[in-house]
Amino acid sequence: MRIRSISALAVVAALALAACSGTAATPVPTAAVVTTAPVTPTTAPATPTAVPATPTPTPVTITAAPTATPVAVITPEPTVAATPTAVPTVAPTDTPVPTPASLVSAECMAGTVATKNTGRLTLSTDNPAYPPWWGGDPNTQYPNETAGGDGWSVSDPYSMMGYESATAYAVAAAMGFTPDLIDWIPNTVFENAFKPGPKDFDFHLAQISIRPARAKNVDFSDSYFDANQAVLAMTKLKDGSPNPILSVTTIAGLKSFKLGAGVATTSLDLIENTIQPDVAPQALASNAVALRLLQNHQIDGLVVDLNTAFYMRDAQLENFDTPDPEATIVGQFNVSAQVDQMGIVLQKGSSLTACVDQALAQIKADGTLQAIYDQWISGNQNIPTFQ
């Protein structure tokens, strides 16, 4: 039995190509654009001879993204009270632990903060929305989704599934917005999210790298994900012989190969500015075009973020009828070659920017963002790093 990447197969499917910055040392052939279709447990002090006050349960509203693992409900054992002789007043001995919500100011909470649609949050991502960033079935009617569907394809943000969808709902929850107060609108052109001008969303997530040029037109939140770029290639050539790019272990070794990446992405920037190839790279208009050119050996390698490479290798290019994997991740680039931090996009000068940063700080501090990462993003993959 051939074993493939377990974590990547659990990822359902993704591709909105992210970006990294750099400065080209030498001229690079111009890319040709292809447009073909803690909550700390609190222990109540023992009252040896007193009648304890009847505890009043505090309701807890759970707004985090759904998980595949059921949540165990623990019912506390009933407390048996001793016969009292007096009712003493017991002063608390511990300093209360601040809740994560204390990281978000009152001015940033639902009902107070100004949004595009008063009292509601209008969120946005690219359509199609790809796993592992997004999940769910676009043909399923999820709670709070417009009746009859709303045109999403591949995934559905209303499902609350996938790394970015779960992160968006967690940020919203930190600001007091429950799922029923969230509306999603699609973006069909990647660059439109960070072009100049007013936005019809409160904030937008679509694996958009924080870049100075983009920050002239929009606000970015603090980073919610740091990505590495990688090179994906077909395992064999058309004649069945091993693909020579698979033996490359250095950045310099990639120079002689024809590489492709999404147009206007940091993946393309990395090819042009870091690899500086001898052959003009292909700027690819869509993920579908990228995969077709890769399968047809019209490009030797495709540069995408590492988690997208996992999905393409294990879901889109996998063929279990063959003894070898159809595609191979040749290697990844370390931070010395590229730094690719993804940020939430907001309208330039938005009053929400500071609030989103506070909410991100909260979900990082209380472990929510790490839990989302552990659930939706591939890990424990032994992918070599280009030297």
C-alpha atoms as a printed R data frame, in Angstrom:
    type eleno elety resid chain resno       x      y       z
1   ATOM     1    CA   MET     A     1   0.000  0.000   0.000
2   ATOM     2    CA   ARG     A     2   1.349  3.396  -0.918
3   ATOM     3    CA   ILE     A     3   1.090  5.976   1.838
4   ATOM     4    CA   ARG     A     4   0.654  9.618   0.914
5   ATOM     5    CA   SER     A     5   0.626 12.790   3.025
6   ATOM     6    CA   ILE     A     6  -2.009 12.253   5.721
7   ATOM     7    CA   SER     A     7  -2.330 15.860   6.787
8   ATOM     8    CA   ALA     A     8  -2.464 17.180   3.258
9   ATOM     9    CA   LEU     A     9  -5.183 14.671   2.301
10  ATOM    10    CA   ALA     A    10  -7.163 15.949   5.245
11  ATOM    11    CA   VAL     A    11  -6.867 19.400   3.745
12  ATOM    12    CA   VAL     A    12  -9.632 19.657   1.254
13  ATOM    13    CA   ALA     A    13  -8.300 21.991  -1.485
14  ATOM    14    CA   ALA     A    14  -6.638 25.423  -1.883
15  ATOM    15    CA   LEU     A    15  -5.266 28.016  -4.067
16  ATOM    16    CA   ALA     A    16  -5.175 31.708  -3.878
17  ATOM    17    CA   LEU     A    17  -1.574 32.369  -4.528
18  ATOM    18    CA   ALA     A    18   0.326 34.390  -1.930
19  ATOM    19    CA   ALA     A    19   3.248 36.729  -2.336
20  ATOM    20    CA   CYS     A    20   6.752 37.566  -1.067
21  ATOM    21    CA   SER     A    21   8.992 40.583  -1.559
22  ATOM    22    CA   GLY     A    22  12.567 40.907  -2.800
23  ATOM    23    CA   THR     A    23  14.790 42.991  -5.047
24  ATOM    24    CA   ALA     A    24  16.117 41.564  -8.253
25  ATOM    25    CA   ALA     A    25  19.847 41.655  -8.544
26  ATOM    26    CA   THR     A    26  19.858 41.151 -12.315
27  ATOM    27    CA   PRO     A    27  17.282 41.656 -15.073
28  ATOM    28    CA   VAL     A    28  14.825 38.817 -15.437
29  ATOM    29    CA   PRO     A    29  12.969 37.916 -18.633
30  ATOM    30    CA   THR     A    30   9.488 39.421 -18.601
31  ATOM    31    CA   ALA     A    31   6.812 36.957 -17.540
32  ATOM    32    CA   ALA     A    32   4.314 35.989 -20.195
33  ATOM    33    CA   VAL     A    33   0.709 36.123 -18.965
34  ATOM    34    CA   VAL     A    34  -1.305 33.029 -19.801
35  ATOM    35    CA   THR     A    35  -4.999 33.870 -19.888
36  ATOM    36    CA   THR     A    36  -6.455 30.688 -21.268
37  ATOM    37    CA   ALA     A    37  -9.372 29.346 -19.841
38  ATOM    38    CA   PRO     A    38  -6.280 29.828  29.549
39  ATOM    39    CA   VAL     A    39  -9.412 29.391  30.837
40  ATOM    40    CA   THR     A    40  -7.895 28.491  34.273
41  ATOM    41    CA   PRO     A    41 -10.121 26.123  36.296
42  ATOM    42    CA   THR     A    42 -11.421 27.790  39.449
43  ATOM    43    CA   THR     A    43 -11.698 25.628  42.560
44  ATOM    44    CA   ALA     A    44 -14.254 26.870  45.064
45  ATOM    45    CA   PRO     A    45 -12.879 27.128  48.619
46  ATOM    46    CA   ALA     A    46 -14.084 24.406  50.949
47  ATOM    47    CA   THR     A    47 -16.582 25.495  53.620
48  ATOM    48    CA   PRO     A    48 -16.309 22.946  56.379
49  ATOM    49    CA   THR     A    49 -19.208 24.067  58.563
50  ATOM    50    CA   ALA     A    50 -21.077 26.536  56.399
51  ATOM    51    CA   VAL     A    51 -23.949 26.334  53.994
52  ATOM    52    CA   PRO     A    52 -22.393 27.040  50.601
53  ATOM    53    CA   ALA     A    53 -24.221 29.410  48.346
54  ATOM    54    CA   THR     A    54 -26.041 27.716  45.525
55  ATOM    55    CA   PRO     A    55 -23.817 28.099  42.465
56  ATOM    56    CA   THR     A    56 -25.290 29.994  39.584
57  ATOM    57    CA   PRO     A    57 -24.078 28.597  36.264
58  ATOM    58    CA   THR     A    58 -22.755 31.143  33.793
59  ATOM    59    CA   PRO     A    59 -23.856 30.524  30.216
60  ATOM    60    CA   VAL     A    60 -21.033 30.287  27.717
61  ATOM    61    CA   THR     A    61 -21.619 31.074  24.080
62  ATOM    62    CA   ILE     A    62 -19.400 29.109  21.716
63  ATOM    63    CA   THR     A    63 -18.835 30.841  18.411
64  ATOM    64    CA   ALA     A    64 -15.677 29.117  17.206
65  ATOM    65    CA   ALA     A    65 -15.626 27.261  13.902
66  ATOM    66    CA   PRO     A    66 -17.030 23.710  13.971
67  ATOM    67    CA   THR     A    67 -14.545 20.920  14.412
68  ATOM    68    CA   ALA     A    68 -14.621 17.366  13.240
69  ATOM    69    CA   THR     A    69 -14.046 16.079  16.777
70  ATOM    70    CA   PRO     A    70 -17.132 16.136  19.059
71  ATOM    71    CA   VAL     A    71 -16.850 18.239  22.187
72  ATOM    72    CA   ALA     A    72 -17.092 16.236  25.371
73  ATOM    73    CA   VAL     A    73 -19.569 17.633  27.897
74  ATOM    74    CA   ILE     A    74 -18.442 17.153  31.490
75  ATOM    75    CA   THR     A    75 -21.206 17.267  34.087
76  ATOM    76    CA   PRO     A    76 -19.891 18.195  37.535
77  ATOM    77    CA   GLU     A    77 -20.804 15.913  40.414
78  ATOM    78    CA   PRO     A    78 -23.381 17.397  42.767
79  ATOM    79    CA   THR     A    79 -22.053 19.085  45.874
80  ATOM    80    CA   VAL     A    80 -23.258 17.661  49.176
81  ATOM    81    CA   ALA     A    81 -23.588 20.404  51.789
82  ATOM    82    CA   ALA     A    82 -22.836 19.830  55.450
83  ATOM    83    CA   THR     A    83 -25.375 20.945  58.084
84  ATOM    84    CA   PRO     A    84 -24.482 24.579  58.804
85  ATOM    85    CA   THR     A    85 -24.102 26.416  62.075
86  ATOM    86    CA   ALA     A    86 -23.320 29.787  60.522
87  ATOM    87    CA   VAL     A    87 -22.912 31.426  57.150
88  ATOM    88    CA   PRO     A    88 -19.458 33.026  57.053
89  ATOM    89    CA   THR     A    89 -18.314 35.477  54.437
90  ATOM    90    CA   VAL     A    90 -15.303 34.127  52.570
91  ATOM    91    CA   ALA     A    91 -13.051 36.654  50.875
92  ATOM    92    CA   PRO     A    92 -11.551 35.578  47.559
93  ATOM    93    CA   THR     A    93  -7.931 34.497  47.811
94  ATOM    94    CA   ASP     A    94  -7.022 34.528  44.107
95  ATOM    95    CA   THR     A    95  -6.759 37.421  41.710
96  ATOM    96    CA   PRO     A    96  -9.304 36.931  38.917
97  ATOM    97    CA   VAL     A    97  -7.729 35.854  35.633
98  ATOM    98    CA   PRO     A    98  -8.512 38.372  32.880
99  ATOM    99    CA   THR     A    99 -10.582 36.906  30.078
100 ATOM   100    CA   PRO     A   100  -9.383 37.090  26.478
101 ATOM   101    CA   ALA     A   101 -12.169 39.564  25.733
102 ATOM   102    CA   SER     A   102 -10.286 42.155  27.803
103 ATOM   103    CA   LEU     A   103  -7.872 42.505  24.860
104 ATOM   104    CA   VAL     A   104 -10.628 44.042  22.729
105 ATOM   105    CA   SER     A   105 -11.754 47.517  23.747
106 ATOM   106    CA   ALA     A   106 -15.412 48.385  24.272
107 ATOM   107    CA   GLU     A   107 -15.221 50.707  21.272
108 ATOM   108    CA   CYS     A   108 -14.493 47.691  19.060
109 ATOM   109    CA   MET     A   109 -17.443 45.575  20.132
110 ATOM   110    CA   ALA     A   110 -20.591 44.817  18.153
111 ATOM   111    CA   GLY     A   111 -23.246 47.459  18.728
112 ATOM   112    CA   THR     A   112 -20.606 50.173  19.110
113 ATOM   113    CA   VAL     A   113 -18.060 49.803  16.324
114 ATOM   114    CA   ALA     A   114 -18.954 51.320  12.968
115 ATOM   115    CA   THR     A   115 -19.382 48.825  10.102
116 ATOM   116    CA   LYS     A   116 -20.599 48.967   6.495
117 ATOM   117    CA   ASN     A   117 -23.973 47.596   7.565
118 ATOM   118    CA   THR     A   118 -24.877 48.839  11.037
119 ATOM   119    CA   GLY     A   119 -24.846 46.044  13.588
120 ATOM   120    CA   ARG     A   120 -23.492 43.494  11.097
121 ATOM   121    CA   LEU     A   121 -20.118 42.504   9.642
122 ATOM   122    CA   THR     A   122 -19.669 42.269   5.887
123 ATOM   123    CA   LEU     A   123 -16.787 39.912   5.081
124 ATOM   124    CA   SER     A   124 -15.254 38.904   1.783
125 ATOM   125    CA   THR     A   125 -13.003 36.362   0.104
126 ATOM   126    CA   ASP     A   126 -12.176 35.179  -3.382
127 ATOM   127    CA   ASN     A   127 -14.572 32.994  -5.318
128 ATOM   128    CA   PRO     A   128 -13.764 30.149  -5.933
129 ATOM   129    CA   ALA     A   129 -12.670 29.659  -2.326
130 ATOM   130    CA   TYR     A   130 -10.176 26.821  -2.040
131 ATOM   131    CA   PRO     A   131  -9.247 24.445   0.805
132 ATOM   132    CA   PRO     A   132  -7.456 24.276   3.183
133 ATOM   133    CA   TRP     A   133  -8.211 27.975   3.569
134 ATOM   134    CA   TRP     A   134 -11.936 27.456   3.049
135 ATOM   135    CA   GLY     A   135 -14.191 24.446   3.366
136 ATOM   136    CA   GLY     A   136 -17.745 23.217   3.206
137 ATOM   137    CA   ASP     A   137 -20.019 22.384   0.298
138 ATOM   138    CA   PRO     A   138 -21.303 25.263  -1.862
139 ATOM   139    CA   ASN     A   139 -24.471 23.255  -2.529
140 ATOM   140    CA   THR     A   140 -25.309 23.032   1.173
141 ATOM   141    CA   GLN     A   141 -27.563 25.609   2.794
142 ATOM   142    CA   TYR     A   142 -25.665 26.628   5.938
143 ATOM   143    CA   PRO     A   143 -27.199 28.527   8.872
144 ATOM   144    CA   ASN     A   144 -27.363 32.287   8.257
145 ATOM   145    CA   GLU     A   145 -26.676 31.829   4.526
146 ATOM   146    CA   THR     A   146 -28.915 33.441   1.944
147 ATOM   147    CA   ALA     A   147 -31.738 31.076   1.018
148 ATOM   148    CA   GLY     A   148 -31.166 29.396  -2.313
149 ATOM   149    CA   GLY     A   149 -27.411 29.782  -2.230
150 ATOM   150    CA   ASP     A   150 -25.218 32.696  -3.184
151 ATOM   151    CA   GLY     A   151 -22.950 31.548  -5.971
152 ATOM   152    CA   TRP     A   152 -19.965 30.190  -4.050
153 ATOM   153    CA   SER     A   153 -17.959 27.467  -5.757
154 ATOM   154    CA   VAL     A   154 -15.532 24.797  -4.477
155 ATOM   155    CA   SER     A   155 -16.072 25.884  -0.844
156 ATOM   156    CA   ASP     A   156 -18.527 28.011   1.128
157 ATOM   157    CA   PRO     A   157 -17.405 30.589   3.745
158 ATOM   158    CA   TYR     A   158 -20.693 30.226   5.629
159 ATOM   159    CA   SER     A   159 -19.617 26.694   6.587
160 ATOM   160    CA   MET     A   160 -17.090 28.157   9.079
161 ATOM   161    CA   MET     A   161 -14.689 25.457   7.819
162 ATOM   162    CA   GLY     A   162 -11.136 25.993   6.628
163 ATOM   163    CA   TYR     A   163  -8.304 28.060   8.094
164 ATOM   164    CA   GLU     A   164  -9.381 31.486   6.846
165 ATOM   165    CA   SER     A   165 -13.105 30.983   7.352
166 ATOM   166    CA   ALA     A   166 -12.558 29.793  10.934
167 ATOM   167    CA   THR     A   167 -10.141 32.688  11.539
168 ATOM   168    CA   ALA     A   168 -12.637 35.225  10.212
169 ATOM   169    CA   TYR     A   169 -15.379 33.916  12.504
170 ATOM   170    CA   ALA     A   170 -12.974 33.860  15.474
171 ATOM   171    CA   VAL     A   171 -11.979 37.496  14.873
172 ATOM   172    CA   ALA     A   172 -15.639 38.417  14.569
173 ATOM   173    CA   ALA     A   173 -16.498 36.549  17.785
174 ATOM   174    CA   ALA     A   174 -13.746 38.398  19.657
175 ATOM   175    CA   MET     A   175 -15.511 41.606  18.633
176 ATOM   176    CA   GLY     A   176 -18.877 40.291  19.782
177 ATOM   177    CA   PHE     A   177 -20.312 39.424  16.349
178 ATOM   178    CA   THR     A   178 -22.117 36.092  16.360
179 ATOM   179    CA   PRO     A   179 -22.375 34.060  13.112
180 ATOM   180    CA   ASP     A   180 -25.905 35.292  12.435
181 ATOM   181    CA   LEU     A   181 -24.520 38.851  12.178
182 ATOM   182    CA   ILE     A   182 -22.042 38.015   9.409
183 ATOM   183    CA   ASP     A   183 -22.604 38.397   5.669
184 ATOM   184    CA   TRP     A   184 -20.187 37.182   2.959
185 ATOM   185    CA   ILE     A   185 -19.624 38.710  -0.464
186 ATOM   186    CA   PRO     A   186 -17.467 37.134  -3.209
187 ATOM   187    CA   ASN     A   187 -14.498 38.665  -5.013
188 ATOM   188    CA   THR     A   188 -13.778 37.167  -8.425
189 ATOM   189    CA   VAL     A   189 -10.606 39.124  -9.304
190 ATOM   190    CA   PHE     A   190  -7.716 38.698  -6.861
191 ATOM   191    CA   GLU     A   191  -6.223 42.186  -7.391
192 ATOM   192    CA   ASN     A   192  -9.536 43.962  -6.799
193 ATOM   193    CA   ALA     A   193  -9.279 43.342  -3.070
194 ATOM   194    CA   PHE     A   194  -6.283 45.671  -2.732
195 ATOM   195    CA   LYS     A   195  -6.813 48.165  -5.539
196 ATOM   196    CA   PRO     A   196  -7.342 51.844  -4.598
197 ATOM   197    CA   GLY     A   197 -10.784 53.087  -3.691
198 ATOM   198    CA   PRO     A   198 -13.689 52.343  -1.350
199 ATOM   199    CA   LYS     A   199 -14.512 48.752  -0.422
200 ATOM   200    CA   ASP     A   200 -17.875 47.086  -0.074
201 ATOM   201    CA   PHE     A   201 -16.545 44.827   2.701
202 ATOM   202    CA   ASP     A   202 -15.495 45.447   6.298
203 ATOM   203    CA   PHE     A   203 -12.572 43.077   5.883
204 ATOM   204    CA   HIS     A   204 -11.295 40.509   3.396
205 ATOM   205    CA   LEU     A   205  -9.168 37.334   3.710
206 ATOM   206    CA   ALA     A   206  -7.715 35.541   0.684
207 ATOM   207    CA   GLN     A   207  -4.088 34.655   1.413
208 ATOM   208    CA   ILE     A   208  -3.021 38.210   0.566
209 ATOM   209    CA   SER     A   209   0.566 38.959   1.479
210 ATOM   210    CA   ILE     A   210   1.374 42.192   3.276
211 ATOM   211    CA   ARG     A   211   3.306 44.275   0.750
212 ATOM   212    CA   PRO     A   212   4.316 47.973   0.893
213 ATOM   213    CA   ALA     A   213   2.927 48.649  -2.588
214 ATOM   214    CA   ARG     A   214  -0.439 47.181  -1.627
215 ATOM   215    CA   ALA     A   215  -0.443 49.000   1.726
216 ATOM   216    CA   LYS     A   216  -0.515 52.297  -0.190
217 ATOM   217    CA   ASN     A   217  -4.056 51.432  -1.276
218 ATOM   218    CA   VAL     A   218  -5.489 49.452   1.651
219 ATOM   219    CA   ASP     A   219  -4.973 48.793   5.351
220 ATOM   220    CA   PHE     A   220  -3.511 45.471   6.471
221 ATOM   221    CA   SER     A   221  -4.027 43.852   9.848
222 ATOM   222    CA   ASP     A   222  -1.211 42.183  11.714
223 ATOM   223    CA   SER     A   223  -0.235 38.837  10.203
224 ATOM   224    CA   TYR     A   224  -2.572 35.909  10.800
225 ATOM   225    CA   PHE     A   225  -0.425 33.415   8.849
226 ATOM   226    CA   ASP     A   226   3.210 33.169   7.768
227 ATOM   227    CA   ALA     A   227   3.654 31.160   4.577
228 ATOM   228    CA   ASN     A   228   6.580 29.546   2.791
229 ATOM   229    CA   GLN     A   229   6.628 29.301  -0.975
230 ATOM   230    CA   ALA     A   230   7.398 25.972  -2.643
231 ATOM   231    CA   VAL     A   231   8.024 24.447  -6.077
232 ATOM   232    CA   LEU     A   232   5.629 21.752  -7.319
233 ATOM   233    CA   ALA     A   233   6.502 19.558 -10.327
234 ATOM   234    CA   MET     A   234   5.258 16.467 -12.105
235 ATOM   235    CA   THR     A   235   7.163 13.396 -10.883
236 ATOM   236    CA   LYS     A   236   7.882 12.084 -14.395
237 ATOM   237    CA   LEU     A   237   8.247 13.513 -17.869
238 ATOM   238    CA   LYS     A   238   5.950 12.571 -20.734
239 ATOM   239    CA   ASP     A   239   8.193  9.636 -21.701
240 ATOM   240    CA   GLY     A   240   8.052  8.240 -18.165
241 ATOM   241    CA   SER     A   241  11.589  9.218 -17.240
242 ATOM   242    CA   PRO     A   242  12.303 10.978 -13.911
243 ATOM   243    CA   ASN     A   243  11.768 14.738 -13.992
244 ATOM   244    CA   PRO     A   244  15.242 16.336 -13.686
245 ATOM   245    CA   ILE     A   245  13.923 19.260 -11.619
246 ATOM   246    CA   LEU     A   246  13.342 16.821  -8.741
247 ATOM   247    CA   SER     A   247  17.106 16.604  -8.178
248 ATOM   248    CA   VAL     A   248  17.453 20.371  -7.602
249 ATOM   249    CA   THR     A   249  18.454 21.303  -4.047
250 ATOM   250    CA   THR     A   250  19.506 24.950  -4.444
251 ATOM   251    CA   ILE     A   251  17.909 28.173  -5.631
252 ATOM   252    CA   ALA     A   252  20.647 28.520  -8.228
253 ATOM   253    CA   GLY     A   253  19.753 25.092  -9.559
254 ATOM   254    CA   LEU     A   254  16.265 26.318 -10.498
255 ATOM   255    CA   LYS     A   255  17.542 28.998 -12.889
256 ATOM   256    CA   SER     A   256  17.557 26.816 -16.000
257 ATOM   257    CA   PHE     A   257  13.963 25.576 -15.621
258 ATOM   258    CA   LYS     A   258  10.786 27.159 -16.935
259 ATOM   259    CA   LEU     A   259   8.698 28.112 -13.913
260 ATOM   260    CA   GLY     A   260   5.181 29.464 -13.526
261 ATOM   261    CA   ALA     A   261   3.179 31.299 -10.877
262 ATOM   262    CA   GLY     A   262  -0.054 33.233 -10.533
263 ATOM   263    CA   VAL     A   263  -0.174 36.689 -12.039
264 ATOM   264    CA   ALA     A   264   0.230 39.554  -9.516
265 ATOM   265    CA   THR     A   265   1.292 37.158  -6.750
266 ATOM   266    CA   THR     A   266   4.350 37.104  -4.533
267 ATOM   267    CA   SER     A   267   5.064 33.661  -5.945
268 ATOM   268    CA   LEU     A   268   5.781 35.328  -9.286
269 ATOM   269    CA   ASP     A   269   7.839 37.985  -7.492
270 ATOM   270    CA   LEU     A   270   9.912 35.233  -5.909
271 ATOM   271    CA   ILE     A   271  10.673 33.702  -9.310
272 ATOM   272    CA   GLU     A   272  11.689 37.036 -10.815
273 ATOM   273    CA   ASN     A   273  13.549 38.547  -7.861
274 ATOM   274    CA   THR     A   274  14.972 35.580  -5.927
275 ATOM   275    CA   ILE     A   275  15.408 32.765  -8.458
276 ATOM   276    CA   GLN     A   276  16.102 35.117 -11.390
277 ATOM   277    CA   PRO     A   277  15.676 32.379 -14.006
278 ATOM   278    CA   ASP     A   278  17.384 32.180 -17.392
279 ATOM   279    CA   VAL     A   279  14.025 31.302 -18.979
280 ATOM   280    CA   ALA     A   280  11.124 33.763 -18.877
281 ATOM   281    CA   PRO     A   281   8.557 32.601 -16.290
282 ATOM   282    CA   GLN     A   282   4.876 32.149 -17.071
283 ATOM   283    CA   ALA     A   283   2.402 34.422 -15.305
284 ATOM   284    CA   LEU     A   284  -0.680 32.242 -14.976
285 ATOM   285    CA   ALA     A   285  -4.164 33.691 -15.053
286 ATOM   286    CA   SER     A   286  -5.810 31.043 -12.864
287 ATOM   287    CA   ASN     A   287  -5.217 27.909 -10.838
288 ATOM   288    CA   ALA     A   288  -6.853 25.816 -13.532
289 ATOM   289    CA   VAL     A   289  -4.424 27.155 -16.131
290 ATOM   290    CA   ALA     A   290  -1.478 26.532 -13.779
291 ATOM   291    CA   LEU     A   291  -2.406 22.882 -13.292
292 ATOM   292    CA   ARG     A   292  -3.042 22.309 -16.980
293 ATOM   293    CA   LEU     A   293   0.335 23.727 -18.008
294 ATOM   294    CA   LEU     A   294   2.071 21.713 -15.308
295 ATOM   295    CA   GLN     A   295   0.401 18.456 -16.367
296 ATOM   296    CA   ASN     A   296   1.165 19.144 -20.028
297 ATOM   297    CA   HIS     A   297   4.826 19.839 -19.160
298 ATOM   298    CA   GLN     A   298   4.569 23.342 -20.618
299 ATOM   299    CA   ILE     A   299   6.192 24.516 -17.413
300 ATOM   300    CA   ASP     A   300   8.763 22.545 -15.424
301 ATOM   301    CA   GLY     A   301   7.650 23.739 -12.009
302 ATOM   302    CA   LEU     A   302   4.884 25.751 -10.366
303 ATOM   303    CA   VAL     A   303   5.651 28.153  -7.483
304 ATOM   304    CA   VAL     A   304   2.842 28.358  -4.930
305 ATOM   305    CA   ASP     A   305   2.565 28.608  -1.156
306 ATOM   306    CA   LEU     A   306   3.473 25.352   0.573
307 ATOM   307    CA   ASN     A   307  -0.011 24.509   1.817
308 ATOM   308    CA   THR     A   308  -1.475 25.005  -1.629
309 ATOM   309    CA   ALA     A   309   1.244 22.723  -2.977
310 ATOM   310    CA   PHE     A   310   0.119 20.030  -0.514
311 ATOM   311    CA   TYR     A   311  -3.450 20.297  -1.754
312 ATOM   312    CA   MET     A   312  -2.528 20.269  -5.440
313 ATOM   313    CA   ARG     A   313  -0.214 17.303  -4.977
314 ATOM   314    CA   ASP     A   314  -2.508 15.196  -2.830
315 ATOM   315    CA   ALA     A   315  -5.960 16.097  -4.123
316 ATOM   316    CA   GLN     A   316  -5.869 17.666  -7.555
317 ATOM   317    CA   LEU     A   317  -2.938 15.793  -9.116
318 ATOM   318    CA   GLU     A   318  -3.129 12.490  -7.253
319 ATOM   319    CA   ASN     A   319  -3.777  9.274  -9.148
320 ATOM   320    CA   PHE     A   320  -4.007  6.185  -6.943
321 ATOM   321    CA   ASP     A   321  -4.012  3.911  -9.990
322 ATOM   322    CA   THR     A   322  -0.300  4.576 -10.460
323 ATOM   323    CA   PRO     A   323   2.506  3.233  -8.242
324 ATOM   324    CA   ASP     A   324   4.178  6.639  -7.861
325 ATOM   325    CA   PRO     A   325   2.769 10.038  -6.953
326 ATOM   326    CA   GLU     A   326   1.850 12.118  -9.981
327 ATOM   327    CA   ALA     A   327   3.371 15.281  -8.527
328 ATOM   328    CA   THR     A   328   6.203 16.044  -6.111
329 ATOM   329    CA   ILE     A   329   7.008 19.069  -3.981
330 ATOM   330    CA   VAL     A   330  10.603 19.700  -5.030
331 ATOM   331    CA   GLY     A   331  11.390 21.992  -2.099
332 ATOM   332    CA   GLN     A   332  10.422 25.073  -0.148
333 ATOM   333    CA   PHE     A   333  12.052 28.478   0.375
334 ATOM   334    CA   ASN     A   334  13.152 29.555   3.832
335 ATOM   335    CA   VAL     A   335  12.721 33.018   5.310
336 ATOM   336    CA   SER     A   336  16.120 34.156   4.054
337 ATOM   337    CA   ALA     A   337  14.730 33.831   0.524
338 ATOM   338    CA   GLN     A   338  11.239 35.147   1.173
339 ATOM   339    CA   VAL     A   339   9.044 36.411   3.975
340 ATOM   340    CA   ASP     A   340   5.370 35.995   3.226
341 ATOM   341    CA   GLN     A   341   3.022 37.228   5.936
342 ATOM   342    CA   MET     A   342  -0.687 37.218   5.204
343 ATOM   343    CA   GLY     A   343  -2.872 40.025   6.500
344 ATOM   344    CA   ILE     A   344  -6.560 40.859   6.647
345 ATOM   345    CA   VAL     A   345  -7.403 43.591   4.121
346 ATOM   346    CA   LEU     A   346  -9.448 46.654   5.088
347 ATOM   347    CA   GLN     A   347 -10.294 49.910   3.372
348 ATOM   348    CA   LYS     A   348  -7.524 52.486   3.604
349 ATOM   349    CA   GLY     A   349  -7.878 54.435   6.856
350 ATOM   350    CA   SER     A   350 -10.580 52.121   8.204
351 ATOM   351    CA   SER     A   351 -11.527 52.643  11.852
352 ATOM   352    CA   LEU     A   352 -11.853 48.850  12.058
353 ATOM   353    CA   THR     A   353  -8.152 48.173  11.475
354 ATOM   354    CA   ALA     A   354  -7.120 48.675  15.121
355 ATOM   355    CA   CYS     A   355 -10.111 46.597  16.231
356 ATOM   356    CA   VAL     A   356  -9.176 43.687  13.967
357 ATOM   357    CA   ASP     A   357  -5.629 43.828  15.343
358 ATOM   358    CA   GLN     A   358  -7.001 43.681  18.897
359 ATOM   359    CA   ALA     A   359  -9.185 40.713  17.986
360 ATOM   360    CA   LEU     A   360  -6.230 38.923  16.364
361 ATOM   361    CA   ALA     A   361  -4.164 39.563  19.501
362 ATOM   362    CA   GLN     A   362  -6.941 37.997  21.561
363 ATOM   363    CA   ILE     A   363  -7.296 34.800  19.516
364 ATOM   364    CA   LYS     A   364  -3.508 34.412  19.464
365 ATOM   365    CA   ALA     A   365  -3.296 34.883  23.244
366 ATOM   366    CA   ASP     A   366  -6.088 32.447  24.117
367 ATOM   367    CA   GLY     A   367  -4.865 29.722  21.749
368 ATOM   368    CA   THR     A   368  -7.777 29.907  19.311
369 ATOM   369    CA   LEU     A   369  -5.653 30.728  16.262
370 ATOM   370    CA   GLN     A   370  -3.201 27.922  17.054
371 ATOM   371    CA   ALA     A   371  -6.095 25.473  17.376
372 ATOM   372    CA   ILE     A   372  -7.414 26.593  13.985
373 ATOM   373    CA   TYR     A   373  -3.954 26.092  12.477
374 ATOM   374    CA   ASP     A   374  -3.655 22.624  14.002
375 ATOM   375    CA   GLN     A   375  -7.033 21.627  12.591
376 ATOM   376    CA   TRP     A   376  -6.846 22.979   9.054
377 ATOM   377    CA   ILE     A   377  -3.218 23.435   7.959
378 ATOM   378    CA   SER     A   378  -0.866 20.625   7.008
379 ATOM   379    CA   GLY     A   379   2.031 19.906   9.327
380 ATOM   380    CA   ASN     A   380   4.741 17.343   9.978
381 ATOM   381    CA   GLN     A   381   5.743 17.290   6.323
382 ATOM   382    CA   ASN     A   382   9.398 16.650   5.549
383 ATOM   383    CA   ILE     A   383   9.835 19.021   2.630
384 ATOM   384    CA   PRO     A   384  13.468 19.943   1.829
385 ATOM   385    CA   THR     A   385  14.506 23.591   1.859
386 ATOM   386    CA   PHE     A   386  16.359 25.101  -1.092
387 ATOM   387    CA   GLN     A   387  19.836 26.285  -0.122
